[in-house]
Amino acid sequence: MGNAKEGRDPRVQKWAPVCQAVALLLGPYAEVVLHDPDTDQVLEIWNPMTSRGPGDPSLLGELDELDPSAQDVFGPYEKLLADGRRLSSVSAVLRDAQDRPSAVLCINLDRTPLEQASAVLSAFGAPTVQRPRPLFEQDWSERIQHIIGGYVRETGRPVERMTRQDRLAILGRLDEARVFAVRRAAPVVAGALRVSRSTVYGLLAELRTPSAKD
């Protein structure tokens, strides 16, 4: 991190604590640069990302060409380093007591860690391959959870808010999956749906009645 040398420039002495605070908070991923708008040179730099230093050209361009509606704060805008890193940058015009541009503060944030984190999270959210059917068919209790959970996600209604028609629909899916061929399945289904075992038996009987079409 660059060090502001007291006495070299009063603007550096004035704004160095602010620049150092930002650099410490966001470092090592942020470069903080203080520019001289009159000479278009770098006054001081903290956490430099390139080889430039104090006295090097700022290449800021004319301040008069900036959008006046921005009210002295510009960005965030994108910048690209020669090594391919993408930066999000913000520039602020710092004015003196006479409201004249005294210095320009630029903060360049390296987006590489954010992009890497985003890639990791996206990988976790990637679709999974279909589960081998033989393994799935053997675990009937997990099949119950899978079918009920799928219905909840599909309809957006949690178990405790399900209607009679919702329960009939779920029991229909469970019956098609031959869950009730397992003798101990009914109590497990009742627990998952948060209803009594007799309710499950009653709805299941209704479902299997030929006249139960609605």
N, C-alpha and C positions, 0 to 999 in steps of 0.2 A: 504494500500500500504506500503511495506517495506521501511525503510529509510536507506540510506547508511551513516554509521557513519564515518566521516572524520578521517583519521589516522589509521583506522583499517586495511586497505589494500589499497595500492596505486592504484591497478587496479579498485577497487570499486570507489575510489575517481575520477579516470579518466573517467570511463564509466557511472557513475551514471546519469549524465544529459541526456545522450542518452537513457538509460533505462527508466528513468522517463518520458521523452518526449513520447516514444512509449506507455508506460503504460497509460499516460493521454489521448493520442489520441484514443487508442482502448479500454480503460477501460470502464466498468468493465468486458469486455469480453476477455481481453488478459492478460495472465500471462507472465512476463518478468523475465528471470532467467540468472544470470551471474555465470558461473562455473569456477572452477580451474582445468585445464586439467592435472596438475601434481599430485594433491592429489585426483582428482575425487570427489570433494566436492562442494557444493553450496556456492558461495561467498556472494551473496545477491539475494533477490527475491522481485519483485513488483507485486501486485495483486495476491497473491498466491491462487491457486485453490485447493490445498491440504494442509495437515498439515506440510509439510516439510518447513525447514527454513535454514538459514546459518549454515554451518557445517555438514549438512546432506549429505549422499552419492548422487552423481550426477548420477551415473550409465550410464555414457556416452559411456563407452567402450574405446578402444584404438583409438586414432586419426590416427594412422598409418594404420588402417584398412579401413579408409574412402576412397572413390573414389577420386583419385587425380585430375581427370578431372573436378570435381565440383568447383575447385578454391576457397576453403574455405567457400562456401555458399551451404548449403544442404537443400533440400526441395522445395516446401512444401510437407510434408509427413503426414500421418494420425496417430494420437494417440488416445487411448481410456481410459477414466477415469473409476474408479470403479463404479461410479454412472450412467454410461452409456453414458455420454456426449462424443461427438466426437470432436477432436481438429485437426486443421490444424497447423502444426508446421514448423518452419524454424530455422536452426542453422547456426551460422556464427563463424568461427575461427578468433579471434582477435590476431594479431601478434605484437611483440615488435619491437624495432629498429633493432634488430639482426635477424628479420624475424622468430623468434621462437614463437610457440603458447603461448600466454600469458593468454588468457581467451577464453571462449566459450559463446557466447550470444545466448540464445534460446527464441523464441517468440512463445507462444502457444495460438492460437486463438480459443475460444469456438464457434463452428459452430451452436449451438442450436438456436440462434435468426435467423440465415440465413435459417435454415431448417424449422423453424416455419413460417417465411415469405413466403417461397416457398410453403408450404402446403396451406397457405391462398390464394395465387395467383392461385394455381392449382385448388382450390375449386371454385374460381370465374370463371375459364375457363372450368369447367366441363359442359358436354352437358346438355341442359335444356330439360324438358319434352315437348312433343308435345302440342301445344296450342289447347284448346278445339275448335273443328270445328264450333259449333254454334256461338261462340263469334267472331271468325275470319270472318265468312261469313257475319255477320251484318256490319262490318266495311269495306266498300268497298274502302275507300280512303287509309286505311292502307294496304289493299290487293294489291293495285297498287304499293305502296312503296315496299312491300315485294317481289313482282314478279320482278320488275325492279332491285331492289337491289340484288336479288338472281342471276339475269343474269349477273350483273356487277361482282360479286364475282366469278361466274362460268367462265367467259371469260377473266377477268382481264382488260376489256376495260371500261373506264369511259363513262358516257353518252355523253360528248362532242366529243368523238372520235368514236362513233358508226357509222357504215355504214347503208346503206339502208336495207341490209339483216338483220342486227342486229335488227333494228326497226321492221321489218316484223316479226321476230322471237318473239320479246317481245309482239307485238300486238296479235300474235297468242296465246300466253299463257294467255294474259289478256282476250281474247275473249273466250277461253275455260273456264276460271274462271267466265264467265258471268259478267265481270266488266261493259261492255258496255250496259248491260240491265238497268243500272242506267243512267238516262238522263243526269246528270251533270258530267259523268265520262270523256268524251272526253276532255274537257278543262283541267281537272286535269292531265290526261295522257300527254297531250301536254306540260304542264308546267314541269312535271317530266322528260320528254324526251328532253326538251328545243327545241321544234320545234313548228311551228304554228298549230293552230287547223285545218286548211285546210289540212296540211300535214298528220295529224292523220287520217282525214276522207278519204283522197286519198289513203293512205296505207291500211287502213281498207277495203275500197272497193276493192282494188286489191287483198287483202288477201282472201276476201270472194268470189271472182270470181272463178268459177270451174276450169278454165284453169290455175290458179296461183298455180303451183306445185313446182316451183323452188325458 
